[in-house]
C-alpha cells in the first residue's frame, strides 16, 4: 500500500470524467427529462381542459336537443290545430254549400210547382168550359162566364 | 503466479503492477531483476517486488489500477454519452431508460440535500456513483480469473479492483476536497472561509485551538471519504482471497454468500461516496 503517482493519475482521470459528464451526459439527459416532464404536464392539463370542454359541449347538446324537441312538439301541435281548423272550415263550407244548394233546389221546386200550378190553372178554365159544354150540351161562352171560370181557377 | 504458501498467494494478490523510478534500477516495472524460478521461491519474488515498489516512493504508478479505472470510467461515459446523445423527451429506449433511472436517482438525492445552484454537482455525483460502482463491481470477478490470464500473457501482477488501491480512492477524495475548498471560498469569500476555520466554535481568543479543531474536521473529510471506500473494498477483496485458499469443493459455500452480500456492499459504498460528496459540498455552500 504505497502512496504514489497513481493518486495524481486517478485525480486527473476523475476530473476528466466529471468534465465529460458535465459536458456530454448530464445536460442532454436532464433536458430530455425536463422536456418530458413538461410534455406530461401539458398533456394532463390538455386532458383536463378537454374533459371540461366535453362537459360544456354535452350540456349544450342536451339543451339543443331539448329545444329541438320543444320546437318539434310545438310545430306538431300547430299543424294539428291547423289541420283541425282546415277540416272544420271545410266542413262548414260544405255544409253552407249544401244548405245553399238545398235552398236553391227548394226554390227551384217551388217555382216549378208554381209554374205548373199556373199552367194547370190556365188549363182548368179551358177544361171547365169544355166540361161544362159537355154537360150542358152546348157551348159555353167562355167570355160570358169568364168571371166564374177565373174564380174557379183561383180556388184550385 | 505460482505461490508456494498461503502468505505468498495473498501478498501476490494484493500487489499492484507498479511502474516507477527505482533509485537503483531507474524507470522500470517493480520486479526483482535476476529472479530465477529454479533458484528462488516465488514468495520471495513477491516480497522483493513489494520492497522495490516501496523504494520507488512517490514516483511510481500502479499500471493495473490506472488501466482498470480508466477503462471502467470510459465504459461508463461511453454508454451514458451514447444514451445522452440520442436522448429524447418522447418514449425512451432501453439504454436511455436505464440511464435516466440512474440520473434521476442521483438528481433526487442532490435535490434532497443540496439547496444551492450548481451545474457541477450533478455530473460530479453521477460520475462518482457510476464510476465507483463499476470499480467496486470488479470485486465480484473471481479473484484468480484475471490474474491467471495476465500471468499467461506474461504479466506478473494484476489487481483488477481499483478501489482496493488507496491511491484511487484518495485521488477521488482529494478531487472532492479541492471542490470543497473552492466552493467554500467562492461562497463565503476567502475571509469567510478562514473565519470559519479560526473563529469558531470558541471565538477569536482561541484561534489556534479553533484552527486545530476545524482543520482536523476539514482534513478528516477526504481521509474518511477515501479510507471508508478503500477499507470496505480491501477487506472484501481480502476475504475473497482467503476463501480462494480453501479447497475448491467447499469454496462456493462461502464465496456465494459473500458475493451476494457484496452486491449490497459495492452499491452501498458507491452511494455513500456520492452522498457524502453531496453533503460536503452542501456544507461548503452553507453559511454558518
Interface residues (C-beta under 8 A of the other chain):
Chain A: X1 X2 X3 X4 X5 X6 X7 X8 X9 X10 X11 X13 X14 X15 X17 X18 X20 X21 X22 X24 X25 X26 X27 X28 X29 X30 X31 X32 X33 X35 X36 X38 X39
Chain B: X16 X18 X20 X53 X54 X56 X57 X58 X59 X60 X61 X62 X65 X66 X69 X70 X73 X76 X77 X80 X81 X83 X84 X85 X87 X88 X89 X90 X92 X96 X99 X100 X103 X104 X107 X119 X120 X122 X123 X124 X126 X127 X131 X162 X165 X166 X167 X168 X170 X171 X172 X174 X175
